Amino acid sequence: MTSTTVRLAQKPDLDGPLPDVDMATQLAGADFINPILTASGCAAAGRELDQFFDVTTIGGVVTKSVMLHPRSGRPTPRMAETPSGMLNSIGLQGPGIDAFIDKDLAWLRERGATTVVSIAGGSVEEYAKVASKLRLVPGINAVEVNISCPNVESRGEVFACDPVAAAEVISAVRRSTASSIPVLAKLSPDVTDIVEVARAVVEAGANGLSVINTALGMVIDTDTMRPVLGGLTGGLSGPAIRPIAVRCVWQIHAAMPEVPILGMGGIRTGGDALQFILAGASAVSVGTAIFADPMAPARIRDELIRALHARGFGAVRDAVGYAHRAPDAESAPEEPNLVAFEDGEPELESDL
Ligand SMILES: Cc1cc2nc3c(=O)[nH]c(=O)nc-3n(C[C@H](O)[C@H](O)[C@H](O)COP(=O)(O)O)c2cc1C
C-alpha cells in the first residue's frame, strides 16, 4: 500500500468522464494495461468479441484451452441453466495446437492483443508437448495451464484435485516453456484444501495462479427424470460460484501473499471485480457474463475504474489484497443495505 488515502465508497459518477486511475497491473512479470481479462472458454480467441469492443483495450484475452490434437468435446446437450449461473459440459473441444497457432494465435498477434494461452492435456506428456509447441511462437504473454477442467470423461484426469499430480503437470509445463513466459496454474474449487494444491504447484514452478475453474454440478430434468446434460455432470459458473471463488482467492493470498493471482468466478460488474482484487487478485477474468453481454469486459473495466476512484485508490495495484488489512474502527462497515435489483436478485447497494 502506498500513501493513497482510501475512504469508504462515495457514490460513483456513472455518466461523467472516466476518472484518472492507474490501471496497469502485472502477473508474474507479464504486463497488462488493466486487470480485466476474458476467461478461458468464454470468448474463444477474442475474434468475435472484437466486433463488440476493441480487444486491445482490455487487459488481455485468455484463449479456450487447447490440446495436442483436435477434439470434439462431450455429448449434447452441453448447457443447462441454473439459478444465478449455468452448467456446461462442453469438454475441451478444439482444433488442436497446430491449427490454433496458425489461425487463432496469428490473429491475436496481428491484432496486437495481450494474449494468455490456455493449454490442457490428458497426461503429463501431452501437457508438455503442447507447451513445447508454443515455445518459439511470438506474441504470447503468459501460459495458463488448465489442470482443473471438470468436463473430462474420467475424474481421474482432473489433476488439480491431487496436489502431487497437479505438481507433476506444472513442473513439466514449466520445463517446456520459455523462461521469460509466466506459467499460471488454474485451480479447481472442488478440493478440501485449495491452499495445499496452490502450494504444490508453486513449489513445482507455477509463477502465478488462476482461481477458480468451474465447480462440478448436475441438473436433473424432472420430466424425463434423467440428468439434463449428455455428459451427466458439468461445470457450474456465473454469480452462483462467486462467493466460493472470492473465498479461494482470499485463502491463497492469505497463505502466499507474494504469489500473483488471476481471479475469476461470476464477475458481472466492476464491484464484483473489486471484490476479487481486495481479496488478493492482481487481475481478473470475465467468463459467463460475456454470454449475456458481449460488452461485459469493457463495461466491467470502466465500472472498476469508477469503483476504485470512488474509494480513493489512485492505482489498482494499491487495492490488491486490501481487504486483508487489520480491521480499523474508522472504516468498519455498517450492516450492508440490501436492495432488490430488476431481476429480483438482491445485491449490496455498494456494488459499484
Ligand atoms: C462454456 C464455458 C467453457 C469453459 N471452457 C474453459 C476452458 O476451455 N478452459 C478453462 O480453463 N476454463 C474454462 N471455463 C471456465 C472459465 O474460464 C472460468 O474459470 C469459470 O467459468 C468461472 O468464471 P465465470 O463464472 O466468470 O464464467 C469455461 C467456462 C464456461 C462457462
The ligand as an SDF file (V2000), in Angstrom:
LIG
                    3D

 31 33  0  0  0  0  0  0  0  0999 V2000
  -18.8300  -22.5050  -21.6090 C   0  0  0  0  0  0  0  0  0  0  0  0
  -17.5950  -22.4900  -20.7720 C   0  0  0  0  0  0  0  0  0  0  0  0
  -16.4130  -23.0380  -21.2730 C   0  0  0  0  0  0  0  0  0  0  0  0
  -15.2360  -23.0240  -20.4940 C   0  0  0  0  0  0  0  0  0  0  0  0
  -14.0860  -23.5400  -21.0100 N   0  0  0  0  0  0  0  0  0  0  0  0
  -12.9350  -23.4700  -20.2970 C   0  0  0  0  0  0  0  0  0  0  0  0
  -11.7100  -23.9080  -20.8500 C   0  0  0  0  0  0  0  0  0  0  0  0
  -11.6180  -24.3310  -22.0050 O   0  0  0  0  0  0  0  0  0  0  0  0
  -10.6050  -23.8440  -20.0670 N   0  0  0  0  0  0  0  0  0  0  0  0
  -10.6230  -23.3480  -18.7850 C   0  0  0  0  0  0  0  0  0  0  0  0
   -9.5900  -23.2990  -18.1220 O   0  0  0  0  0  0  0  0  0  0  0  0
  -11.7840  -22.8950  -18.2490 N   0  0  0  0  0  0  0  0  0  0  0  0
  -12.9210  -22.9480  -18.9740 C   0  0  0  0  0  0  0  0  0  0  0  0
  -14.0820  -22.4650  -18.4400 N   0  0  0  0  0  0  0  0  0  0  0  0
  -14.0770  -21.9100  -17.0600 C   0  0  0  0  0  0  0  0  0  0  0  0
  -13.9310  -20.3790  -17.0770 C   0  0  0  0  0  0  0  0  0  0  0  0
  -12.7160  -19.9840  -17.6880 O   0  0  0  0  0  0  0  0  0  0  0  0
  -13.9990  -19.8030  -15.6480 C   0  0  0  0  0  0  0  0  0  0  0  0
  -12.9170  -20.3020  -14.8970 O   0  0  0  0  0  0  0  0  0  0  0  0
  -15.2850  -20.1620  -14.9220 C   0  0  0  0  0  0  0  0  0  0  0  0
  -16.3810  -20.2090  -15.8130 O   0  0  0  0  0  0  0  0  0  0  0  0
  -15.6140  -19.1600  -13.8110 C   0  0  0  0  0  0  0  0  0  0  0  0
  -15.7710  -17.8500  -14.3340 O   0  0  0  0  0  0  0  0  0  0  0  0
  -17.2190  -17.2440  -14.7650 P   0  0  0  0  0  0  0  0  0  0  0  0
  -18.1670  -17.5620  -13.6630 O   0  0  0  0  0  0  0  0  0  0  0  0
  -16.9680  -15.7790  -14.9740 O   0  0  0  0  0  0  0  0  0  0  0  0
  -17.5980  -17.9230  -16.0370 O   0  0  0  0  0  0  0  0  0  0  0  0
  -15.2690  -22.4650  -19.1830 C   0  0  0  0  0  0  0  0  0  0  0  0
  -16.4560  -21.9290  -18.6920 C   0  0  0  0  0  0  0  0  0  0  0  0
  -17.6090  -21.9210  -19.4550 C   0  0  0  0  0  0  0  0  0  0  0  0
  -18.8750  -21.3200  -18.8830 C   0  0  0  0  0  0  0  0  0  0  0  0
  1  2  1  0
  2  3  1  0
  2 30  2  0
  3  4  2  0
  4  5  1  0
  4 28  1  0
  5  6  2  0
  6  7  1  0
  6 13  1  0
  7  8  2  0
  7  9  1  0
  9 10  1  0
 10 11  2  0
 10 12  1  0
 12 13  2  0
 13 14  1  0
 14 15  1  0
 14 28  1  0
 15 16  1  0
 16 17  1  0
 16 18  1  0
 18 19  1  0
 18 20  1  0
 20 21  1  0
 20 22  1  0
 22 23  1  0
 23 24  1  0
 24 25  2  0
 24 26  1  0
 24 27  1  0
 28 29  2  0
 29 30  1  0
 30 31  1  0
M  END
$$$$
